[in-house]
């Protein structure tokens, strides 16, 4: 059945500056490697997932935190341009600056990422500015780039309002039992799946170029072939698209196929924001690193 209104996705995540370096090869020992290209953009798992969901036509709300007012204004302006309703707090920059990530991509499209976490959300931020956004959503999309207490409180609000929780357990860390029982769907990669173990709810394991595997059936949903130049953010694209298609009522396999296709498309473009595909290309605007 076709929805009369766009689905609603609430996303919580870290925001930071993403600095991309194209290198001929990764470092060995104390080697200095000269980059052939450099780009900078806003990033973070939740932030990228929110952009991916918005470009699928969903009505998206996003909660994050940066290190100063100027960055808050810049991130909020970008979100609004993308059609995302932002709630972006900022902290004292002398205490915690805005998060930052350095992403190195070699000639084969493989990546290495180093992250300085910076400003982080707390439980009060969820209640103060985002509780109503979660309650009104069809799906709440969470990940491990925010503190545990943030995900616990957000999932508690979702459970109280009948909102489905999709949890991307990256980076890998132990998950509290209270949070486990509130998750409708998990989206680990193979490494994260091994650490996750047995959990309530469905599990869709991302397999990179091979697509994804649905744990309950053992079925692998293949990804279309792609000419990879930069795999950074492909998992975030997968999660954002999967959340939207499931919120719209698509069967799991169909949603996985759509998410695989979008992720495969994304690896063919460098950086993250320019690589996130639009479901309706006529609405596309220029995004640059």
Beta strands, then each sheet from edge to edge (+ up, - down):
strand 1: 8-12
strand 2: 16-22
strand 3: 37-43
strand 4: 59-66
strand 5: 84-90
strand 6: 99-105
strand 7: 111-116
strand 8: 139-143
strand 9: 164-168
strand 10: 185-186
strand 11: 202-206
strand 12: 212-214
strand 13: 219-221
sheet 1: 5+ 4+ 1+ 8+ 9+ 10+ 11+ 12- 13+
sheet 2: 3+ 2- 6- 7+
end
